[in-house]
């Protein structure tokens, strides 16, 4: 039973008509490639024998027309393959873009843009000269047959030459594939590591870590250079041998043809034509050897893409559900962070009704942020379930449910674009909703004082904004569109007194609007406006109830009373 095609194979299968068209053009191109031999034979055997200038003129005119046709066919074939590569890219680029983000979720943000680079490598190979060799190689037997028709000696020389070049190609594969695959792996690892280091450039500079990090980078880069150099040296040697052998045999065949012509076994035209035809027969193999490095790079990229797409199968279309109301349920939820085997949240169960304002507290490392990510469907549960309005949060269509949810993480990231686009989550910018969200976050006046106001361009680091200002812009993004569920993870970690007051007003507005709010905090000030407190301890929900009841129990505990009474962080 035939195994089902992979997604990459299906994408190539979708382009089969174009490949077939390219093969048809290759048929006529290779037929016209016989033209130099035929023209040379006619000149030597007919024109020189008859001394007819009119015959020479007509042959030359015909040859020029056919050569122009050959050039046109070559150009059309290249255009077909360019369109094949474009179609191949369009079939996969959006799918890979989504997969990169899914990979980032399950790897704890350690994803990279390498899949797009791999797609580019495959696409470039589809438009390169190396692929032409694969189209032309099947014509080798036909060229050899024609050489046999010229003279059996030509045919035997062609067979021996083709076998030797094929052996060189096999040697090239075995000699270089291991080094190139290892080099590609090291290159990807080094690029990913460098990207992560660049994201922490400020820490690297402040702590003087650059020399140490550069030493680690230099070690990997040296290994990469040596692997690539070794593979290139082997490939260069084999390519030189291949080219030298092909040119040598093409010249020797000319000598063989001269000997046969002297003995009246072939005509002088066949002598020249045989040499040209042998060169044409061996050219695809020679081109394969020369472009083998590009082929191996594309093959490695293809294999990586195949493995990635198998790891993250395409998600089936989900039936749209009504807009959520903000009902959250955890059912014996156990959560294991990506890349770990140890549960951080251990079988917690609770229910949150719409409009409830909750403070989620606990010591550092108790699992608060992990639980928040699971409530939003960012991290899946290992056991149990977390449901929003009865539906498993990991099965919801994020494009539909996302606009109804607000999330402010601890690590604030703004995206390339204007402040207005960041607040509007890069959807259609509704100016009224953007301003309303900015006012609710207490950041409207600050934005107006920027040189371009809401049109100020931001980078990923927030550009000219301070950490507190970035947090308030991110809070405005969280509040955009009047979400029904808002989760805030340490929302006041970078705020000054003015920012704290703006946050308090925003929280009161959310509460008055009946929004379900979960605030992760270490500070007591927010507790005065919450309805309910949930206390996590080492991944377990140890206290959960009305604010006053939980505070009373906390004040009875030997460790907690001084912190609550003195107004220090919980």
CORRA-V114826 format. One record per backbone hydrogen bond with DSSP energy under -0.5 kcal/mol. NH is the residue of the N-H (numbers start at 0). CO is the residue of the C=O. If there is no record, write none. Layout:
BEGIN
nh=(NH NH)
co=(CO CO)
END
This chain:
BEGIN
nh=(9 10 11 12 13 14 14 15 17 18 19 20 21 22 23 24 25 26 27 28 29 30 31 32 33 34 37 38 39 40 41 42 43 44 45 46 47 49 50 51 52 55 56 57 58 59 60 61 62 63 64 65 66 67 68 69 70 71 72 73 74 75 76 77 78 79 80 81 82 83 84 85 86 87 88 89 90 91 91 92 95 96 97 98 99 100 101 102 103 104 105 106 107 108 115 116 117 118 119 120 121 122 123 124 125 126 126 127 130 130 131 132 133 134 135 136 137 138 139 142 143 144 145 146 147 148 149 150 153 154 155 156 157 158 159 160 161 162 163 164 165 166 167 168 169 170 171 172 173 174 175 176 179 180 181 182 183 184 185 186 187 188 189 190 191 192 193 194 195 196 197 198 199 199 200 203 204 205 206 207 208 209 212 213 214 215 216 217 218 219 220 221 222 223 224 225 226 227 228 229 230 231 232 233 234 235 236 237 238 239 240 241 242 243 244 245 246 247 248 249 250 251 252 253 254 255 256 257 258 259 260 261 262 263 264 265 270 271 272 273 274 275 276 277 278 279 280 281 282 283 285 286 287 288 289 290 291 294 295 296 297 298 299 300 301 302 303 304 305 306 307 308 309 310 311 327 327 328 329 330 331 332 333 334 336 339 342 343 344 345 346 347 349 351 355 357 357 358 359 359 360 360 362 365 370 371 372 373 374 375 376 377 378 381 382 384 386 387 388 388 390 392 394 395 397 399 400 401 403 404 405 407 408 411 413 416 418 419 421 422 423 424 425 426 429 430 433 434 435 436 437 438 439 440 441 442 443 446 447 448 449 452 454 455 457 461 464 469 470 471 472 473 474 475 476 477 478 479 481 483 484 485 486 487 488 488 489 489 492 494 499 500 501 502 503 504 505 506 507 508 509 510 511 512 513 514 515 516 516 517 518 519 519 520 520 526 527 528 529 530 531 532 533 534 535 535 536 538 539 541 541 542 544 546 549 550 551 552 553 554 555 555 556 556 560 562 562 563 564 565 566 566 567 569)
co=(5 6 7 8 9 10 11 12 14 14 15 16 17 18 19 20 21 22 23 24 25 26 27 28 30 31 33 34 35 36 37 38 39 40 41 41 42 45 46 46 50 51 52 53 54 55 56 57 58 59 60 61 62 63 64 65 66 67 68 69 70 71 72 73 74 75 76 77 78 79 80 81 82 83 84 85 86 87 88 88 91 92 93 94 95 96 97 98 99 100 101 102 104 103 112 112 113 114 115 116 117 118 119 120 121 122 123 124 124 127 127 128 129 130 131 132 133 135 136 138 139 140 141 142 143 144 145 146 150 150 151 152 153 154 155 156 157 158 159 160 161 162 163 164 165 166 167 168 169 170 171 172 175 176 177 178 179 180 181 182 183 184 185 186 187 188 189 190 191 192 193 194 195 196 197 199 200 201 202 204 203 203 208 209 210 211 212 213 214 215 216 217 218 219 220 221 222 223 224 225 226 227 228 229 230 231 232 233 234 235 236 237 238 239 240 241 242 243 244 245 246 247 248 249 250 251 252 253 254 255 256 257 258 260 259 259 266 267 268 269 270 271 272 273 274 275 276 277 278 279 281 282 283 284 285 286 288 290 291 292 293 294 295 296 297 298 299 300 301 302 303 304 305 306 307 325 351 386 349 384 329 347 382 344 334 336 340 334 334 538 344 332 329 327 352 355 516 531 357 518 358 533 535 362 366 367 368 369 370 371 373 372 372 333 333 330 328 390 326 386 387 385 391 392 395 396 396 397 400 401 484 486 406 409 459 457 455 453 417 418 419 421 420 423 427 428 429 430 431 432 433 434 435 436 438 437 437 442 443 444 446 449 451 452 416 458 461 465 466 467 468 469 470 471 472 473 474 475 478 403 403 515 405 517 407 486 487 519 489 491 495 496 497 498 499 500 501 502 503 504 505 506 507 508 510 509 483 355 514 485 357 487 517 359 518 523 524 525 526 356 356 544 358 542 360 533 539 365 536 534 539 534 532 530 545 546 547 548 549 550 551 552 552 553 556 558 559 559 560 561 562 563 562 521)
END
